[in-house]
């Protein structure tokens, strides 16, 4: 694919149109991580670092059945946690973090997951992205969690050009219309995961292609243009 130029920032009208399209296609986007309460959501997000949501979801049902609360997670111990998550990358370090954060929740937060980014980021294994996911999904706060997919989409489309995740996050918080902020990061993550892919974006089935600044747009592959059905985008 030819080298691409840095896209120009989108206009306010274009941003409104993009999120209007996302909202029309998927009014209530959800995280793809399985969880049963704010605590298990926190654990799932910690486990998802450098791993896929699908891979985490395969490992967590038995873990969450055995330990759906911080107290029960502490009771499992590090080795007990490890035994449930061995299929997840970096599982030893993650087991230690899950055990340690569970201890802190029991000792300092009455076993409740805190509702501020500052408190969450003090927990082992919890960074800004993880904190933002928990605040958004568990507590309905309009945060934006910038993962690799969202970082790519923010830069590639012209929505929020930035050299670092925090720059992209701050840009999005400025440009996304308030009525779309709650779901913005889910729409963008799902779009990056299933349509605006890293190696070859599927522009030919993108619902925001007419506003996106990415050039040149990826054409319909020859084998698909020959009559094979194209699946609708997931947003």
N, C-alpha and C positions, 0 to 999 in steps of 0.2 A: 504494500500500500504506500502511496506517495507520502512524503513528510507533510505534516499538517502545521498550519500557522496557529499561533496563539489566538484563541477566539476573543472577539470583542465582548464587553459586558452587555448583557441583555437590557432592554428598556423595561420600564415599569409595566407597560402594557403587555409585553411579551411574557414577563414573569407571571402576571395575573393569568394570562392565557394558558401557560404551562400547568400551573397548579389547578386551574379550572378543569383542564383535561384529565389530570390525575384524579381529581375528586369525582368527576363524572364516571370514570372507569372503575374506580375502587373507593367508594365513599368511606369505608371503615377499614383501612389497612391494619394488619396485625403483625406482631413479631412472629417469626417462624420458629422461635425457641419454645419448647414445651415447658410449662411451669404450673404450679398449683397455688402459689401465694407469693407475696413480695420477697420472702426469703429464698424460695426455690428459684425465683426469677434471677435474683442476685447471683446465686450459685451458678445457674446456667450461663449467665453472661460472662462470669469469671472463667468458666470452663471453655467458653467459645473462643477465647483469645488464640489466634493462630490455628483455629480449627473451624470446621464447617458446622452450621446449625444442625444439619442432618446427622452428622457424626455425634454431636452432643446429645441430640434427641434419642439416639439409639442407646446411649449409656445411662441416661438419667432416670428412666422410669423406676428401675429397681432402687436406685439411690434415694429418690424422693419418697418412695414407699417406705423405705427403712428409716429415713431421716428428713421428715418434712419441716422440722423446726430446728433452730440453732442448738437447743439442748440435746436433741437426738443425734445431731451431726457431731457434736462434741463427744457424745457417748460412743459413737462409731470409732473414733480415733483416726489418726492419719492412715494407718494400714487398712482399716475398714473402708475408709473413703477410697483409697487407692484400688481396693479390690473391685469397686464398682465402676471405676473410670479408666481402666487400663487401656481401653481402645482409643482414648483421646490423647492427642499429642501433648508432651510435656506433663504427663499426668502426675508425676511425683511432686513437682513443684506446685502444681495446682491443688493437689490434695492437702499440702501443708498450708496453702493460703486459705482454702475453704475451712479447714479446721481452725486456723488462727482467727479468721474473721467471725466464725461462729462463736468462739470464746469471747471475743470483744462484744458481740451483740448481747450475749448473756450477761456479761459483767457490767457493761456500761449503758446499754440501751434497753434493758428489760426485754431482751430477745426480739425487739422490734427493729426493722430496717429503717434507718433514719431517712428523713425527707429533705435533707439539704445536701448539695454537692460537696460542701466542705467536709461534713461528717462522713459521707460515703467514701471520699478519697483518702480518709485516714485508715480505712480498712485494708488489710493485706490483699494484694492482687487487684485492687480497684483503682482504676485511673479515671480520667475525665470522661472518656467514651462510655465506660461501663456505668459510671454514675449517671450520665445523661440518659442512658437507656432505662435504668431503673426508675429515675424520676419521671420519665415520660410514660412508660408502660404501666408501672405500678401505681403512680400517684397523679397521672394526668397533667403533668407540667409540660409546657411547650418548649422542651429542650431539643437540641439537635445533636445526635451522636454521629460523629464523622468517622466512619470506617473507610477501608480502601475503596469500596464501591462508591460511597457518597463523595469522597475526595475526588475521584476520577470524574464523576458526573458533574460536580460543581465546577471543575476546571474545563472539562471538555465542552460543555454546553454553553458556557459563558454566564451561567447563573451566579457563580461565586468563585472567581479566579483567586487562587491563593497558593502560596508556597508551602504552607504547613496546615495540618488539620485545624488548628485553632483559628487561623486566618479564614479558612473556608467556613467554619462554624460562625464566626463573627459576621462575615459577609452575608450569610444566609439569614441570620437573625435580623439583619437590617433590611433585606430585600423581600423576604417572603411575607405576603400579606398576612395580617394577624389571624384572619379567619382560617388560614391554612397551616398555621405554625404547629398545631398539635400533631398533625399527621405527616408533616413535611419530610421528616427524616426517614419514615417508613417508605413513603412513595419513592424517594430518591435511592434508597438502598435497594429496594426491590427492582427498580428500573435498572440500576447498575448491575445487579446480579443476573437478571434474565434477558435484558435487551441491550443496554449500553455496555457490553462486555469489554473486558480489558484488551484482548488481542484483536477481535474483530467486532465492532459494534454493529448491531443488526438494524441499521437505519431504515431499511426497507419495510420494517413492521413497527416502527417507533411512533407512538401517538403524539410526540412533541417535536417531531422532525421539522415541521415548518417554522418553528421558532428557534430551534437549536442552532448555535453558531458553528458547530463542528463541520469542517470541510476537509476533503471531499466526502460526501455521504456514501456509505457503503451500498452498492447496488444489490439487487436481488441475485442470489447465486444462480448459476445456470441450471443446476440440477433441480432447483426449486421452481424456477420459472418454466420448467418443462411440464408442469402440471401437478407437482406434489403439493399437497396442502401445507400452508404456512400457519403454524399455531399462533393464536392471538398473544400479544404481549402480556406479561404479568406485571402489575403495578401496585 
